[in-house]
């Protein structure tokens, strides 16, 4: 069973490999990170960890028992009890329910561990997988947006129900 772990400095090599191996797959449905992301990965990773330490973001990796990154679920731009949720799952792990389980887990963590009351998300209209995961995990459409020149939707999820719910073991991809 994959584990959901908070991002640490020693995750850098596995995370870079995940991003490199899935770059073409991700670019089919979300804007590409660009070459600069990869050429300055180490510096960017250190900067993001510093921002996480400051409470500006919360980064999570979904890893298998051998340390391979299967996905990531991030909460960015934390402010005023809210954050933007983003996620990506490796092509080799897609279609197995891992994204839905990981997003549910991070929603619970957002409320219980980080004190957030709502999450925002956005996806392109042609990203059926992400739309499905977001809708299955309680996000509702609240508007439209353009992402990398492509039409998309904005979604919102309140976390009031997460403060009192107990997570079912079958929904948890692992322990933080």
ROMAR-808089 format. One record per residue: z, y, x of N, C-alpha, C in turn. Coordinates in steps of 0.1 Angstrom, whole numbers, plus 5000, padded with zeros to 4 digits. Layout:
<atoms>
n_pz: Z	n_py: Y	n_px: X	ca_pz: Z	ca_py: Y	ca_px: X	c_pz: Z	c_py: Y	c_px: X $
...
</atoms>
This chain:
<atoms>
n_pz: 5000	n_py: 4988	n_px: 5009	ca_pz: 5000	ca_py: 5000	ca_px: 5000	c_pz: 5000	c_py: 5012	c_px: 5009 $
n_pz: 4991	n_py: 5022	n_px: 5007	ca_pz: 4990	ca_py: 5034	ca_px: 5015	c_pz: 5003	c_py: 5042	c_px: 5013 $
n_pz: 5006	n_py: 5050	n_px: 5023	ca_pz: 5018	ca_py: 5059	ca_px: 5023	c_pz: 5013	c_py: 5073	c_px: 5022 $
n_pz: 5020	n_py: 5082	n_px: 5015	ca_pz: 5018	ca_py: 5096	ca_px: 5014	c_pz: 5028	c_py: 5103	c_px: 5024 $
n_pz: 5023	n_py: 5109	n_px: 5034	ca_pz: 5031	ca_py: 5115	ca_px: 5045	c_pz: 5028	c_py: 5130	c_px: 5046 $
n_pz: 5039	n_py: 5137	n_px: 5049	ca_pz: 5037	ca_py: 5151	ca_px: 5052	c_pz: 5030	c_py: 5152	c_px: 5066 $
n_pz: 5021	n_py: 5161	n_px: 5067	ca_pz: 5013	ca_py: 5163	ca_px: 5079	c_pz: 5022	c_py: 5167	c_px: 5091 $
n_pz: 5020	n_py: 5160	n_px: 5102	ca_pz: 5027	ca_py: 5163	ca_px: 5115	c_pz: 5017	c_py: 5164	c_px: 5126 $
n_pz: 5022	n_py: 5169	n_px: 5138	ca_pz: 5013	ca_py: 5172	ca_px: 5149	c_pz: 5006	c_py: 5159	c_px: 5154 $
n_pz: 5014	n_py: 5148	n_px: 5154	ca_pz: 5008	ca_py: 5135	ca_px: 5159	c_pz: 4997	c_py: 5129	c_px: 5150 $
n_pz: 4995	n_py: 5135	n_px: 5138	ca_pz: 4984	ca_py: 5130	ca_px: 5129	c_pz: 4971	c_py: 5136	c_px: 5133 $
n_pz: 4970	n_py: 5145	n_px: 5142	ca_pz: 4957	ca_py: 5152	ca_px: 5145	c_pz: 4946	c_py: 5143	c_px: 5149 $
n_pz: 4947	n_py: 5133	n_px: 5158	ca_pz: 4936	ca_py: 5125	ca_px: 5161	c_pz: 4930	c_py: 5117	c_px: 5148 $
n_pz: 4939	n_py: 5111	n_px: 5140	ca_pz: 4935	ca_py: 5104	ca_px: 5129	c_pz: 4929	c_py: 5113	c_px: 5118 $
n_pz: 4934	n_py: 5125	n_px: 5117	ca_pz: 4929	ca_py: 5134	ca_px: 5107	c_pz: 4915	c_py: 5139	c_px: 5111 $
n_pz: 4913	n_py: 5142	n_px: 5124	ca_pz: 4900	ca_py: 5146	ca_px: 5129	c_pz: 4890	c_py: 5135	c_px: 5126 $
n_pz: 4893	n_py: 5123	n_px: 5129	ca_pz: 4884	ca_py: 5112	ca_px: 5127	c_pz: 4881	c_py: 5110	c_px: 5113 $
n_pz: 4890	n_py: 5112	n_px: 5104	ca_pz: 4888	ca_py: 5111	ca_px: 5089	c_pz: 4878	c_py: 5122	c_px: 5085 $
n_pz: 4880	n_py: 5134	n_px: 5090	ca_pz: 4871	ca_py: 5145	ca_px: 5086	c_pz: 4857	c_py: 5143	c_px: 5092 $
n_pz: 4856	n_py: 5138	n_px: 5104	ca_pz: 4843	ca_py: 5136	ca_px: 5111	c_pz: 4835	c_py: 5124	c_px: 5104 $
n_pz: 4842	n_py: 5113	n_px: 5101	ca_pz: 4836	ca_py: 5102	ca_px: 5095	c_pz: 4831	c_py: 5104	c_px: 5081 $
n_pz: 4838	n_py: 5113	n_px: 5074	ca_pz: 4835	ca_py: 5116	ca_px: 5060	c_pz: 4828	c_py: 5129	c_px: 5057 $
n_pz: 4824	n_py: 5136	n_px: 5068	ca_pz: 4818	ca_py: 5150	ca_px: 5066	c_pz: 4806	c_py: 5150	c_px: 5057 $
n_pz: 4796	n_py: 5141	n_px: 5059	ca_pz: 4784	ca_py: 5140	ca_px: 5051	c_pz: 4788	c_py: 5137	c_px: 5037 $
n_pz: 4797	n_py: 5127	n_px: 5035	ca_pz: 4801	ca_py: 5123	ca_px: 5021	c_pz: 4807	c_py: 5135	c_px: 5014 $
n_pz: 4817	n_py: 5142	n_px: 5020	ca_pz: 4823	ca_py: 5153	ca_px: 5014	c_pz: 4813	c_py: 5164	c_px: 5010 $
n_pz: 4804	n_py: 5167	n_px: 5019	ca_pz: 4794	ca_py: 5178	ca_px: 5017	c_pz: 4785	c_py: 5176	c_px: 5005 $
n_pz: 4784	n_py: 5163	n_px: 5000	ca_pz: 4777	ca_py: 5161	ca_px: 4988	c_pz: 4783	c_py: 5167	c_px: 4976 $
n_pz: 4796	n_py: 5169	n_px: 4976	ca_pz: 4802	ca_py: 5174	ca_px: 4964	c_pz: 4811	c_py: 5187	c_px: 4966 $
n_pz: 4814	n_py: 5190	n_px: 4978	ca_pz: 4822	ca_py: 5202	ca_px: 4981	c_pz: 4816	c_py: 5210	c_px: 4993 $
n_pz: 4819	n_py: 5223	n_px: 4994	ca_pz: 4813	ca_py: 5230	ca_px: 5005	c_pz: 4818	c_py: 5224	c_px: 5019 $
n_pz: 4808	n_py: 5223	n_px: 5028	ca_pz: 4811	ca_py: 5218	ca_px: 5041	c_pz: 4820	c_py: 5227	c_px: 5049 $
n_pz: 4829	n_py: 5221	n_px: 5058	ca_pz: 4838	ca_py: 5229	ca_px: 5065	c_pz: 4831	c_py: 5237	c_px: 5077 $
n_pz: 4820	n_py: 5233	n_px: 5081	ca_pz: 4813	ca_py: 5240	ca_px: 5091	c_pz: 4816	c_py: 5235	c_px: 5105 $
n_pz: 4807	n_py: 5237	n_px: 5115	ca_pz: 4809	ca_py: 5232	ca_px: 5128	c_pz: 4822	c_py: 5238	c_px: 5135 $
n_pz: 4825	n_py: 5250	n_px: 5132	ca_pz: 4836	ca_py: 5257	ca_px: 5138	c_pz: 4849	c_py: 5249	c_px: 5135 $
n_pz: 4851	n_py: 5244	n_px: 5123	ca_pz: 4862	ca_py: 5236	ca_px: 5120	c_pz: 4865	c_py: 5225	c_px: 5130 $
n_pz: 4854	n_py: 5218	n_px: 5134	ca_pz: 4855	ca_py: 5206	ca_px: 5143	c_pz: 4856	c_py: 5211	c_px: 5157 $
n_pz: 4850	n_py: 5221	n_px: 5161	ca_pz: 4850	ca_py: 5225	ca_px: 5175	c_pz: 4864	c_py: 5232	c_px: 5179 $
n_pz: 4871	n_py: 5237	n_px: 5169	ca_pz: 4884	ca_py: 5243	ca_px: 5171	c_pz: 4895	c_py: 5236	c_px: 5164 $
n_pz: 4893	n_py: 5223	n_px: 5162	ca_pz: 4902	ca_py: 5215	ca_px: 5154	c_pz: 4917	c_py: 5215	c_px: 5159 $
n_pz: 4919	n_py: 5213	n_px: 5171	ca_pz: 4933	ca_py: 5213	ca_px: 5177	c_pz: 4940	c_py: 5226	c_px: 5174 $
n_pz: 4934	n_py: 5237	n_px: 5177	ca_pz: 4940	ca_py: 5250	ca_px: 5175	c_pz: 4943	c_py: 5253	c_px: 5160 $
n_pz: 4933	n_py: 5249	n_px: 5152	ca_pz: 4935	ca_py: 5250	ca_px: 5137	c_pz: 4947	c_py: 5242	c_px: 5132 $
n_pz: 4947	n_py: 5229	n_px: 5137	ca_pz: 4958	ca_py: 5220	ca_px: 5133	c_pz: 4972	c_py: 5226	c_px: 5137 $
n_pz: 4973	n_py: 5231	n_px: 5148	ca_pz: 4986	ca_py: 5237	ca_px: 5153	c_pz: 4989	c_py: 5249	c_px: 5144 $
n_pz: 4979	n_py: 5258	n_px: 5141	ca_pz: 4982	ca_py: 5269	ca_px: 5132	c_pz: 4986	c_py: 5265	c_px: 5118 $
n_pz: 4979	n_py: 5255	n_px: 5113	ca_pz: 4983	ca_py: 5250	ca_px: 5099	c_pz: 4997	c_py: 5245	c_px: 5099 $
n_pz: 5001	n_py: 5238	n_px: 5109	ca_pz: 5015	ca_py: 5232	ca_px: 5110	c_pz: 5025	c_py: 5244	c_px: 5111 $
n_pz: 5022	n_py: 5254	n_px: 5118	ca_pz: 5031	ca_py: 5266	ca_px: 5118	c_pz: 5032	c_py: 5272	c_px: 5104 $
n_pz: 5021	n_py: 5273	n_px: 5097	ca_pz: 5021	ca_py: 5279	ca_px: 5084	c_pz: 5028	c_py: 5270	c_px: 5074 $
n_pz: 5027	n_py: 5257	n_px: 5076	ca_pz: 5035	ca_py: 5247	ca_px: 5068	c_pz: 5050	c_py: 5249	c_px: 5070 $
n_pz: 5053	n_py: 5250	n_px: 5083	ca_pz: 5067	ca_py: 5252	ca_px: 5086	c_pz: 5073	c_py: 5265	c_px: 5080 $
n_pz: 5064	n_py: 5275	n_px: 5079	ca_pz: 5068	ca_py: 5288	ca_px: 5073	c_pz: 5069	c_py: 5287	c_px: 5057 $
n_pz: 5064	n_py: 5276	n_px: 5052	ca_pz: 5065	ca_py: 5274	ca_px: 5037	c_pz: 5052	c_py: 5280	c_px: 5030 $
n_pz: 5042	n_py: 5283	n_px: 5037	ca_pz: 5030	ca_py: 5289	ca_px: 5031	c_pz: 5021	c_py: 5278	c_px: 5025 $
n_pz: 5022	n_py: 5266	n_px: 5031	ca_pz: 5014	ca_py: 5254	ca_px: 5027	c_pz: 5022	c_py: 5242	c_px: 5028 $
n_pz: 5017	n_py: 5231	n_px: 5021	ca_pz: 5023	ca_py: 5218	ca_px: 5022	c_pz: 5011	c_py: 5208	c_px: 5023 $
n_pz: 5010	n_py: 5202	n_px: 5035	ca_pz: 4999	ca_py: 5193	ca_px: 5037	c_pz: 5004	c_py: 5178	c_px: 5037 $
n_pz: 4996	n_py: 5169	n_px: 5031	ca_pz: 4999	ca_py: 5155	ca_px: 5030	c_pz: 4987	c_py: 5146	c_px: 5033 $
n_pz: 4990	n_py: 5135	n_px: 5040	ca_pz: 4980	ca_py: 5125	ca_px: 5043	c_pz: 4983	c_py: 5112	c_px: 5036 $
n_pz: 4973	n_py: 5106	n_px: 5031	ca_pz: 4974	ca_py: 5093	ca_px: 5026	c_pz: 4969	c_py: 5083	c_px: 5037 $
n_pz: 4978	n_py: 5075	n_px: 5042	ca_pz: 4975	ca_py: 5066	ca_px: 5053	c_pz: 4977	c_py: 5052	c_px: 5050 $
n_pz: 4968	n_py: 5043	n_px: 5056	ca_pz: 4971	ca_py: 5029	ca_px: 5054	c_pz: 4981	c_py: 5024	c_px: 5065 $
n_pz: 4984	n_py: 5011	n_px: 5064	ca_pz: 4994	ca_py: 5006	ca_px: 5073	c_pz: 4990	c_py: 5007	c_px: 5088 $
n_pz: 4977	n_py: 5007	n_px: 5091	ca_pz: 4973	ca_py: 5008	ca_px: 5105	c_pz: 4972	c_py: 5022	c_px: 5110 $
n_pz: 4975	n_py: 5032	n_px: 5102	ca_pz: 4974	ca_py: 5046	ca_px: 5106	c_pz: 4961	c_py: 5053	c_px: 5103 $
n_pz: 4952	n_py: 5047	n_px: 5096	ca_pz: 4939	ca_py: 5053	ca_px: 5092	c_pz: 4941	c_py: 5062	c_px: 5080 $
n_pz: 4936	n_py: 5074	n_px: 5081	ca_pz: 4937	ca_py: 5084	ca_px: 5070	c_pz: 4927	c_py: 5080	c_px: 5060 $
n_pz: 4932	n_py: 5078	n_px: 5047	ca_pz: 4924	ca_py: 5075	ca_px: 5036	c_pz: 4921	c_py: 5087	c_px: 5027 $
n_pz: 4930	n_py: 5097	n_px: 5029	ca_pz: 4928	ca_py: 5109	ca_px: 5021	c_pz: 4938	c_py: 5119	c_px: 5025 $
n_pz: 4937	n_py: 5131	n_px: 5018	ca_pz: 4946	ca_py: 5142	ca_px: 5020	c_pz: 4948	c_py: 5149	c_px: 5007 $
n_pz: 4960	n_py: 5154	n_px: 5005	ca_pz: 4963	ca_py: 5162	ca_px: 4993	c_pz: 4971	c_py: 5174	c_px: 4998 $
n_pz: 4965	n_py: 5186	n_px: 4996	ca_pz: 4972	ca_py: 5198	ca_px: 5002	c_pz: 4975	c_py: 5208	c_px: 4991 $
n_pz: 4986	n_py: 5215	n_px: 4993	ca_pz: 4991	ca_py: 5226	ca_px: 4985	c_pz: 4990	c_py: 5238	c_px: 4994 $
n_pz: 4981	n_py: 5247	n_px: 4991	ca_pz: 4979	ca_py: 5259	ca_px: 4999	c_pz: 4982	c_py: 5272	c_px: 4992 $
n_pz: 4984	n_py: 5282	n_px: 4999	ca_pz: 4987	ca_py: 5296	ca_px: 4993	c_pz: 4999	c_py: 5295	c_px: 4984 $
n_pz: 5010	n_py: 5290	n_px: 4989	ca_pz: 5022	ca_py: 5289	ca_px: 4981	c_pz: 5028	c_py: 5303	c_px: 4979 $
n_pz: 5030	n_py: 5307	n_px: 4967	ca_pz: 5036	ca_py: 5320	ca_px: 4964	c_pz: 5040	c_py: 5321	c_px: 4949 $
n_pz: 5051	n_py: 5327	n_px: 4947	ca_pz: 5055	ca_py: 5330	ca_px: 4933	c_pz: 5056	c_py: 5317	c_px: 4925 $
n_pz: 5060	n_py: 5306	n_px: 4930	ca_pz: 5062	ca_py: 5293	ca_px: 4923	c_pz: 5049	c_py: 5286	c_px: 4920 $
n_pz: 5038	n_py: 5290	n_px: 4927	ca_pz: 5025	ca_py: 5283	ca_px: 4924	c_pz: 5018	c_py: 5280	c_px: 4938 $
n_pz: 5008	n_py: 5271	n_px: 4937	ca_pz: 5000	ca_py: 5268	ca_px: 4949	c_pz: 4987	c_py: 5263	c_px: 4944 $
n_pz: 4977	n_py: 5263	n_px: 4953	ca_pz: 4964	ca_py: 5257	ca_px: 4950	c_pz: 4964	c_py: 5243	c_px: 4956 $
n_pz: 4960	n_py: 5233	n_px: 4947	ca_pz: 4959	ca_py: 5219	ca_px: 4951	c_pz: 4945	c_py: 5216	c_px: 4955 $
n_pz: 4944	n_py: 5209	n_px: 4966	ca_pz: 4931	ca_py: 5204	ca_px: 4970	c_pz: 4932	c_py: 5190	c_px: 4975 $
n_pz: 4922	n_py: 5182	n_px: 4974	ca_pz: 4923	ca_py: 5168	ca_px: 4979	c_pz: 4910	c_py: 5163	c_px: 4982 $
n_pz: 4909	n_py: 5153	n_px: 4991	ca_pz: 4897	ca_py: 5146	ca_px: 4995	c_pz: 4901	c_py: 5132	c_px: 4999 $
n_pz: 4893	n_py: 5122	n_px: 4994	ca_pz: 4895	ca_py: 5108	ca_px: 4997	c_pz: 4883	c_py: 5103	c_px: 5005 $
n_pz: 4886	n_py: 5094	n_px: 5015	ca_pz: 4875	ca_py: 5088	ca_px: 5023	c_pz: 4865	c_py: 5081	c_px: 5014 $
n_pz: 4853	n_py: 5081	n_px: 5018	ca_pz: 4843	ca_py: 5073	ca_px: 5010	c_pz: 4846	c_py: 5059	c_px: 5009 $
n_pz: 4852	n_py: 5053	n_px: 5019	ca_pz: 4856	ca_py: 5039	ca_px: 5019	c_pz: 4867	c_py: 5036	c_px: 5010 $
n_pz: 4875	n_py: 5046	n_px: 5006	ca_pz: 4886	ca_py: 5044	ca_px: 4997	c_pz: 4884	c_py: 5049	c_px: 4983 $
n_pz: 4872	n_py: 5055	n_px: 4980	ca_pz: 4869	ca_py: 5061	ca_px: 4967	c_pz: 4868	c_py: 5050	c_px: 4956 $
n_pz: 4872	n_py: 5054	n_px: 4944	ca_pz: 4871	ca_py: 5045	ca_px: 4933	c_pz: 4882	c_py: 5035	c_px: 4931 $
n_pz: 4892	n_py: 5036	n_px: 4939	ca_pz: 4903	ca_py: 5026	ca_px: 4938	c_pz: 4916	c_py: 5032	c_px: 4932 $
n_pz: 4915	n_py: 5044	n_px: 4926	ca_pz: 4927	ca_py: 5051	ca_px: 4920	c_pz: 4936	c_py: 5057	c_px: 4930 $
n_pz: 4933	n_py: 5058	n_px: 4942	ca_pz: 4942	ca_py: 5064	ca_px: 4952	c_pz: 4943	c_py: 5079	c_px: 4951 $
n_pz: 4932	n_py: 5085	n_px: 4947	ca_pz: 4933	ca_py: 5100	ca_px: 4945	c_pz: 4942	c_py: 5103	c_px: 4934 $
n_pz: 4940	n_py: 5096	n_px: 4922	ca_pz: 4948	ca_py: 5099	ca_px: 4911	c_pz: 4963	c_py: 5097	c_px: 4914 $
n_pz: 4966	n_py: 5086	n_px: 4920	ca_pz: 4980	ca_py: 5083	ca_px: 4924	c_pz: 4986	c_py: 5093	c_px: 4934 $
n_pz: 4978	n_py: 5097	n_px: 4944	ca_pz: 4983	ca_py: 5107	ca_px: 4954	c_pz: 4985	c_py: 5120	c_px: 4947 $
n_pz: 4976	n_py: 5125	n_px: 4939	ca_pz: 4977	ca_py: 5138	ca_px: 4932	c_pz: 4989	c_py: 5138	c_px: 4923 $
n_pz: 4991	n_py: 5127	n_px: 4916	ca_pz: 5004	ca_py: 5126	ca_px: 4907	c_pz: 5016	c_py: 5127	c_px: 4916 $
n_pz: 5016	n_py: 5120	n_px: 4927	ca_pz: 5028	ca_py: 5121	ca_px: 4936	c_pz: 5030	c_py: 5135	c_px: 4941 $
n_pz: 5020	n_py: 5141	n_px: 4945	ca_pz: 5021	ca_py: 5155	ca_px: 4951	c_pz: 5025	c_py: 5165	c_px: 4940 $
n_pz: 5021	n_py: 5163	n_px: 4928	ca_pz: 5025	ca_py: 5171	ca_px: 4917	c_pz: 5040	c_py: 5170	c_px: 4915 $
n_pz: 5045	n_py: 5157	n_px: 4916	ca_pz: 5060	ca_py: 5155	ca_px: 4914	c_pz: 5067	c_py: 5162	c_px: 4926 $
n_pz: 5062	n_py: 5160	n_px: 4938	ca_pz: 5068	ca_py: 5166	ca_px: 4950	c_pz: 5068	c_py: 5181	c_px: 4949 $
n_pz: 5057	n_py: 5187	n_px: 4944	ca_pz: 5056	ca_py: 5201	ca_px: 4942	c_pz: 5067	c_py: 5207	c_px: 4934 $
n_pz: 5071	n_py: 5200	n_px: 4923	ca_pz: 5082	ca_py: 5205	ca_px: 4915	c_pz: 5095	c_py: 5202	c_px: 4921 $
n_pz: 5097	n_py: 5189	n_px: 4925	ca_pz: 5111	ca_py: 5185	ca_px: 4929	c_pz: 5114	c_py: 5189	c_px: 4943 $
n_pz: 5105	n_py: 5188	n_px: 4953	ca_pz: 5108	ca_py: 5191	ca_px: 4967	c_pz: 5105	c_py: 5206	c_px: 4971 $
n_pz: 5094	n_py: 5211	n_px: 4965	ca_pz: 5090	ca_py: 5225	ca_px: 4969	c_pz: 5093	c_py: 5236	c_px: 4959 $
n_pz: 5099	n_py: 5232	n_px: 4947	ca_pz: 5103	ca_py: 5242	ca_px: 4937	c_pz: 5092	c_py: 5249	c_px: 4930 $
n_pz: 5080	n_py: 5244	n_px: 4930	ca_pz: 5069	ca_py: 5250	ca_px: 4923	c_pz: 5069	c_py: 5248	c_px: 4908 $
n_pz: 5063	n_py: 5257	n_px: 4901	ca_pz: 5062	ca_py: 5256	ca_px: 4886	c_pz: 5048	c_py: 5254	c_px: 4881 $
n_pz: 5038	n_py: 5256	n_px: 4889	ca_pz: 5024	ca_py: 5254	ca_px: 4885	c_pz: 5015	c_py: 5252	c_px: 4897 $
n_pz: 5004	n_py: 5246	n_px: 4894	ca_pz: 4994	ca_py: 5243	ca_px: 4905	c_pz: 4980	c_py: 5247	c_px: 4899 $
n_pz: 4972	n_py: 5253	n_px: 4908	ca_pz: 4959	ca_py: 5257	ca_px: 4904	c_pz: 4949	c_py: 5247	c_px: 4912 $
n_pz: 4937	n_py: 5245	n_px: 4907	ca_pz: 4927	ca_py: 5237	ca_px: 4914	c_pz: 4914	c_py: 5242	c_px: 4910 $
n_pz: 4904	n_py: 5239	n_px: 4918	ca_pz: 4890	ca_py: 5242	ca_px: 4914	c_pz: 4881	c_py: 5231	c_px: 4920 $
n_pz: 4870	n_py: 5229	n_px: 4913	ca_pz: 4860	ca_py: 5219	ca_px: 4917	c_pz: 4846	c_py: 5223	c_px: 4912 $
n_pz: 4836	n_py: 5218	n_px: 4919	ca_pz: 4823	ca_py: 5221	ca_px: 4914	c_pz: 4820	c_py: 5213	c_px: 4902 $
n_pz: 4811	n_py: 5217	n_px: 4894	ca_pz: 4807	ca_py: 5210	ca_px: 4881	c_pz: 4801	c_py: 5197	c_px: 4884 $
n_pz: 4794	n_py: 5195	n_px: 4895	ca_pz: 4788	ca_py: 5182	ca_px: 4898	c_pz: 4798	c_py: 5172	c_px: 4905 $
n_pz: 4810	n_py: 5176	n_px: 4907	ca_pz: 4820	ca_py: 5167	ca_px: 4913	c_pz: 4828	c_py: 5160	c_px: 4902 $
n_pz: 4821	n_py: 5150	n_px: 4897	ca_pz: 4827	ca_py: 5143	ca_px: 4885	c_pz: 4840	c_py: 5136	c_px: 4889 $
n_pz: 4841	n_py: 5130	n_px: 4901	ca_pz: 4853	ca_py: 5123	ca_px: 4906	c_pz: 4865	c_py: 5132	c_px: 4906 $
n_pz: 4863	n_py: 5144	n_px: 4912	ca_pz: 4875	ca_py: 5154	ca_px: 4913	c_pz: 4879	c_py: 5159	c_px: 4899 $
n_pz: 4869	n_py: 5162	n_px: 4891	ca_pz: 4872	ca_py: 5166	ca_px: 4877	c_pz: 4880	c_py: 5156	c_px: 4870 $
n_pz: 4876	n_py: 5143	n_px: 4871	ca_pz: 4883	ca_py: 5132	ca_px: 4864	c_pz: 4897	c_py: 5131	c_px: 4869 $
n_pz: 4899	n_py: 5131	n_px: 4883	ca_pz: 4913	ca_py: 5130	ca_px: 4888	c_pz: 4921	c_py: 5142	c_px: 4883 $
n_pz: 4916	n_py: 5154	n_px: 4883	ca_pz: 4924	ca_py: 5165	ca_px: 4879	c_pz: 4928	c_py: 5164	c_px: 4864 $
n_pz: 4918	n_py: 5160	n_px: 4856	ca_pz: 4921	ca_py: 5159	ca_px: 4842	c_pz: 4931	c_py: 5148	c_px: 4839 $
n_pz: 4930	n_py: 5137	n_px: 4846	ca_pz: 4939	ca_py: 5125	ca_px: 4844	c_pz: 4953	c_py: 5129	c_px: 4849 $
n_pz: 4954	n_py: 5139	n_px: 4857	ca_pz: 4968	ca_py: 5142	ca_px: 4863	c_pz: 4973	c_py: 5155	c_px: 4856 $
n_pz: 4968	n_py: 5159	n_px: 4845	ca_pz: 4974	ca_py: 5169	ca_px: 4837	c_pz: 4968	c_py: 5183	c_px: 4839 $
n_pz: 4958	n_py: 5185	n_px: 4847	ca_pz: 4952	ca_py: 5198	ca_px: 4849	c_pz: 4943	c_py: 5201	c_px: 4837 $
n_pz: 4943	n_py: 5214	n_px: 4832	ca_pz: 4934	ca_py: 5218	ca_px: 4821	c_pz: 4925	c_py: 5229	c_px: 4826 $
n_pz: 4913	n_py: 5230	n_px: 4821	ca_pz: 4903	ca_py: 5240	ca_px: 4825	c_pz: 4908	c_py: 5253	c_px: 4820 $
n_pz: 4907	n_py: 5263	n_px: 4828	ca_pz: 4911	ca_py: 5277	ca_px: 4825	c_pz: 4900	c_py: 5287	c_px: 4828 $
n_pz: 4889	n_py: 5283	n_px: 4834	ca_pz: 4879	ca_py: 5293	ca_px: 4837	c_pz: 4868	c_py: 5287	c_px: 4846 $
n_pz: 4859	n_py: 5296	n_px: 4850	ca_pz: 4848	ca_py: 5292	ca_px: 4859	c_pz: 4850	c_py: 5298	c_px: 4872 $
n_pz: 4843	n_py: 5293	n_px: 4882	ca_pz: 4843	ca_py: 5298	ca_px: 4896	c_pz: 4830	c_py: 5294	c_px: 4903 $
n_pz: 4827	n_py: 5301	n_px: 4914	ca_pz: 4816	ca_py: 5297	ca_px: 4922	c_pz: 4822	c_py: 5292	c_px: 4935 $
n_pz: 4818	n_py: 5280	n_px: 4940	ca_pz: 4823	ca_py: 5274	ca_px: 4952	c_pz: 4812	c_py: 5271	c_px: 4961 $
n_pz: 4811	n_py: 5279	n_px: 4972	ca_pz: 4800	ca_py: 5277	ca_px: 4982	c_pz: 4786	c_py: 5278	c_px: 4975 $
n_pz: 4785	n_py: 5288	n_px: 4966	ca_pz: 4773	ca_py: 5290	ca_px: 4959	c_pz: 4770	c_py: 5281	c_px: 4948 $
n_pz: 4779	n_py: 5272	n_px: 4944	ca_pz: 4777	ca_py: 5262	ca_px: 4934	c_pz: 4787	c_py: 5265	c_px: 4922 $
n_pz: 4782	n_py: 5263	n_px: 4910	ca_pz: 4791	ca_py: 5266	ca_px: 4898	c_pz: 4802	c_py: 5256	c_px: 4898 $
n_pz: 4814	n_py: 5261	n_px: 4893	ca_pz: 4825	ca_py: 5252	ca_px: 4892	c_pz: 4835	c_py: 5256	c_px: 4882 $
n_pz: 4846	n_py: 5249	n_px: 4881	ca_pz: 4856	ca_py: 5252	ca_px: 4871	c_pz: 4870	c_py: 5254	c_px: 4878 $
n_pz: 4878	n_py: 5263	n_px: 4872	ca_pz: 4892	ca_py: 5264	ca_px: 4876	c_pz: 4901	c_py: 5257	c_px: 4867 $
n_pz: 4911	n_py: 5251	n_px: 4872	ca_pz: 4921	ca_py: 5243	ca_px: 4864	c_pz: 4935	c_py: 5247	c_px: 4867 $
n_pz: 4944	n_py: 5244	n_px: 4858	ca_pz: 4958	ca_py: 5248	ca_px: 4860	c_pz: 4967	c_py: 5236	c_px: 4855 $
n_pz: 4978	n_py: 5234	n_px: 4861	ca_pz: 4988	ca_py: 5224	ca_px: 4857	c_pz: 5002	c_py: 5230	c_px: 4858 $
n_pz: 5009	n_py: 5230	n_px: 4847	ca_pz: 5023	ca_py: 5234	ca_px: 4848	c_pz: 5031	c_py: 5222	c_px: 4852 $
n_pz: 5042	n_py: 5224	n_px: 4859	ca_pz: 5050	ca_py: 5213	ca_px: 4864	c_pz: 5064	c_py: 5212	c_px: 4857 $
n_pz: 5066	n_py: 5218	n_px: 4846	ca_pz: 5079	ca_py: 5217	ca_px: 4839	c_pz: 5082	c_py: 5202	c_px: 4836 $
n_pz: 5072	n_py: 5194	n_px: 4832	ca_pz: 5075	ca_py: 5180	ca_px: 4829	c_pz: 5079	c_py: 5172	c_px: 4842 $
n_pz: 5074	n_py: 5176	n_px: 4853	ca_pz: 5077	ca_py: 5169	ca_px: 4866	c_pz: 5092	c_py: 5170	c_px: 4870 $
n_pz: 5099	n_py: 5180	n_px: 4866	ca_pz: 5113	ca_py: 5182	ca_px: 4870	c_pz: 5122	c_py: 5172	c_px: 4864 $
n_pz: 5118	n_py: 5166	n_px: 4853	ca_pz: 5127	ca_py: 5157	ca_px: 4846	c_pz: 5121	c_py: 5142	c_px: 4846 $
n_pz: 5109	n_py: 5141	n_px: 4849	ca_pz: 5103	ca_py: 5127	ca_px: 4849	c_pz: 5107	c_py: 5119	c_px: 4861 $
n_pz: 5108	n_py: 5107	n_px: 4859	ca_pz: 5109	ca_py: 5098	ca_px: 4871	c_pz: 5096	c_py: 5091	c_px: 4872 $
n_pz: 5091	n_py: 5090	n_px: 4885	ca_pz: 5078	ca_py: 5084	ca_px: 4888	c_pz: 5078	c_py: 5069	c_px: 4886 $
n_pz: 5068	n_py: 5064	n_px: 4880	ca_pz: 5067	ca_py: 5049	ca_px: 4879	c_pz: 5062	c_py: 5044	c_px: 4893 $
n_pz: 5067	n_py: 5033	n_px: 4898	ca_pz: 5063	ca_py: 5028	ca_px: 4911	c_pz: 5049	c_py: 5025	c_px: 4912 $
n_pz: 5042	n_py: 5021	n_px: 4901	ca_pz: 5028	ca_py: 5018	ca_px: 4902	c_pz: 5019	c_py: 5031	c_px: 4905 $
n_pz: 5025	n_py: 5043	n_px: 4902	ca_pz: 5017	ca_py: 5055	ca_px: 4904	c_pz: 5019	c_py: 5061	c_px: 4918 $
n_pz: 5029	n_py: 5056	n_px: 4926	ca_pz: 5032	ca_py: 5061	ca_px: 4939	c_pz: 5024	c_py: 5054	c_px: 4950 $
n_pz: 5016	n_py: 5061	n_px: 4958	ca_pz: 5009	ca_py: 5055	ca_px: 4969	c_pz: 5018	c_py: 5052	c_px: 4981 $
n_pz: 5031	n_py: 5056	n_px: 4980	ca_pz: 5040	ca_py: 5053	ca_px: 4992	c_pz: 5051	c_py: 5063	c_px: 4992 $
n_pz: 5059	n_py: 5063	n_px: 5002	ca_pz: 5070	ca_py: 5072	ca_px: 5003	c_pz: 5066	c_py: 5084	c_px: 5012 $
n_pz: 5071	n_py: 5096	n_px: 5010	ca_pz: 5068	ca_py: 5107	ca_px: 5019	c_pz: 5075	c_py: 5105	c_px: 5032 $
</atoms>
